[in-house]
Amino acid sequence: MSVHPSIVPVVGIEVKFKNMVYPVILAPGFIAELNAVTHTEDGIVFGAACTLSHMGTVLKEAVHRLPPHQTQVFQAILEQLRWFAGQQIRNVAAIGGNIMTASPISDLNPVFMVVGCKLTLRDKDGSREVQMDDSFFTGYRKTTVRPQEILLSILIPYSKKCQFVSAFKQSPRREDDISIVTAAMSAMFSPGTDIVKDLRLSYGGMAPVTVLAKKTANRLLGRQWGEELLQEACSSLAEEMSLDPSAPGGMVTYRQTLTLSLFYKFYLTVLQKLRLQGLSVQEVSSECLSATEIYHPETPSSIQVYQAVPEGQNQDDMVGRPIMHLSALKQATGEAVYCDDVPLYENELYLALITSTKAHARILSVDISAAEQCPGVVCCLFARDVPGSNITGVRQDETVFADGQVTCVGHIIGAVVADSQLHAQRAAKAVKIQYEELTPIVTIQEAIAAQSFYEPIRTIQNGDLEAGFKQADHILEGEIHMGGQEHFYLETNVTLAVPREEDGEMELFISSQSPSDSQSFVAKALGVPANRVLVRVKRMGGGFGGKESRTTVLSTVVAVAANKLKRPVRCMLDRDEDMLITGGRHPFYGKYKVYVVHLSF
Ligand SMILES: Cc1cc2nc3c(=O)[nH]c(=O)nc-3n(C[C@H](O)[C@H](O)[C@H](O)COP(=O)(O)OP(=O)(O)OC[C@H]3O[C@@H](n4cnc5c(N)ncnc54)[C@H](O)[C@@H]3O)c2cc1C
């Protein structure tokens, strides 16, 4: 297979979030050579497009079949895979994709690096082999692979007698989470001894690339695997794996500590294995040995405890009865129909939002010429296209579309309607907006300093505060701050607006906790009485308060588009769009002053 420079193997994140457009995309999953698995004398060669699930199945089979000393590397990879994303991701993510993404927190690259996996690269002129060592990753998300090359395969070697390999991952959540620090370690011993012949320690999450702690490893060569080695390893790692206090990712002290903790786990694990080989090594207390246990969670189960209703309670009286959520079974099996599952209407279009990239700015110009040239585009919409009132929101202080000025990042400026989501989103990104930036007010404290308040200011006062404080025996003062939060409903905001034939009638399918808000705001934007707007909400995939008034931000825009085009228009926000435009639960800041008087009874 030869590769042309303008062709790239599939590129999810680059296209989605980095605005890259690749004219030709290669689907490695369909190329036989990239999916082959070959068992060789040295190990197993996996085609770069083999999925992680497939790799797991092959490795498990090998672990079952081969003597344990040969499968140390495979077992370490299997242990990492257990904590790697979720099953759905593992079913589609490829080994090659994980290597080539060159993520500094990849969970597999540290293992591949400590055991020196061999990569076969190919371009139109031929193949070459490179070893995955510390020269492979040349910078943040960069490798030595040349632009015209593709990764063809990876050889994962068998482990050798007297070699022990372990891999570790520490993440905020146990399941389906990215690593804070991830590590793999390999120690080789002179036969029949506990003298270190070769040692490799690799860490992810400690630098812009996966690194090898070479200095520490070299210092420990020829040493006995015991307490002294442990002490030296820890002080050496603390020096070698240091982080700048401002290192991206934060948690600097924690991450540095983890490099030692994970080595300690490895130290104890190896000690155990050496003992099992009959060597007399340092005794370890049973308390410490728990660090070597591999954690395997059990499938969670639960019991609902409830009180039986009194005998004779009327069958129709539901109070106290353990009633299952009406949709529970459908939701658990995936049969429940959500708003975006409503089948496509004939002639339906898709909408994407054009949003502000500035926190506070005047809009100087909006250039839609490039967007209009994009495939599938039907029209662009702005404030001038709102037939009724562009003023909206619970407090009537928001706009359907920004009109001349934006007041937050994500402020909706316009929308593009096209024949598909992909086309609409691409065109929306092609709209060029020029701004004149103004000073933003971001925090509540900044708003107080600037005397920027929502009117009217509400006050509840009871009694004479001034007199009260004068007679106080104690006064307590302080302040409380709570950060804003994302509601994080599973189903993002969605609207399907279907214009009906008569009198500007509009039917909306939305996911909302407050359909009446959507009804009245949409009616106002369309300039029709509320009874012309029919809102349907079948169920929600979560709301938590985030789908009360904020749903209307999207539904008004989609309704305006459907009204203008007289065609059904749909928009389901991607997660990043939803987080960008809805605003979430706002932060709170409060100052309190309380007085106390001694009362004698
Ligand atoms: C929800 C989620 C959870 C995740 N959790 C984890 C985790 O726990 N641990 C972890 O390490 N990672 C995790 N990841 C990252 C994940 O492992 C990678 O995104 C995945 O392995 C990439 O594989 P892919 O097949 O999707 O690659 P793609 O996205 O298709 O490709 C990634 C990059 O590699 C290039 N590429 C792909 N194949 C080749 C090839 N054969 N030759 C040359 N270049 C190639 C592509 O052009 C692209 O630039 C997670 C990702 C998601 C979305």
The ligand as an ORCA input file, in Angstrom:
! r2SCAN-3c Opt
* xyz 0 1
  C     -14.154      8.310     25.302
  C     -12.692      8.061     25.081
  C     -11.957      7.476     26.087
  C     -10.600      7.246     25.908
  N      -9.898      6.677     26.920
  C      -8.591      6.422     26.759
  C      -7.850      5.781     27.775
  O      -8.367      5.396     28.831
  N      -6.523      5.590     27.556
  C      -5.900      5.988     26.405
  O      -4.702      5.782     26.257
  N      -6.592      6.593     25.421
  C      -7.910      6.812     25.574
  N      -8.610      7.417     24.572
  C      -7.908      7.811     23.349
  C      -8.012      6.668     22.375
  O      -7.200      5.637     22.724
  C      -7.547      7.085     21.048
  O      -8.400      8.110     20.666
  C      -7.664      5.928     20.113
  O      -6.795      4.908     20.473
  C      -7.334      6.379     18.770
  O      -7.624      5.298     17.919
  P      -8.475      5.542     16.631
  O      -8.452      4.269     15.909
  O      -9.787      6.119     16.991
  O      -7.542      6.618     15.938
  P      -7.931      7.773     14.973
  O      -8.649      8.859     15.718
  O      -8.554      7.189     13.788
  O      -6.473      8.267     14.618
  C      -5.686      9.003     15.532
  C      -4.524      9.642     14.779
  O      -3.643      8.620     14.343
  C      -3.499      8.654     12.929
  N      -3.450      7.258     12.491
  C      -4.357      6.281     12.754
  N      -3.940      5.124     12.224
  C      -2.747      5.366     11.619
  C      -1.816      4.564     10.893
  N      -2.017      3.272     10.694
  N      -0.703      5.165     10.419
  C      -0.475      6.488     10.599
  N      -1.309      7.295     11.280
  C      -2.427      6.741     11.786
  C      -4.711      9.396     12.402
  O      -4.444     10.020     11.169
  C      -4.933     10.400     13.519
  O      -4.081     11.503     13.380
  C      -9.971      7.626     24.712
  C     -10.709      8.208     23.679
  C     -12.056      8.408     23.855
  C     -12.831      9.018     22.725
*
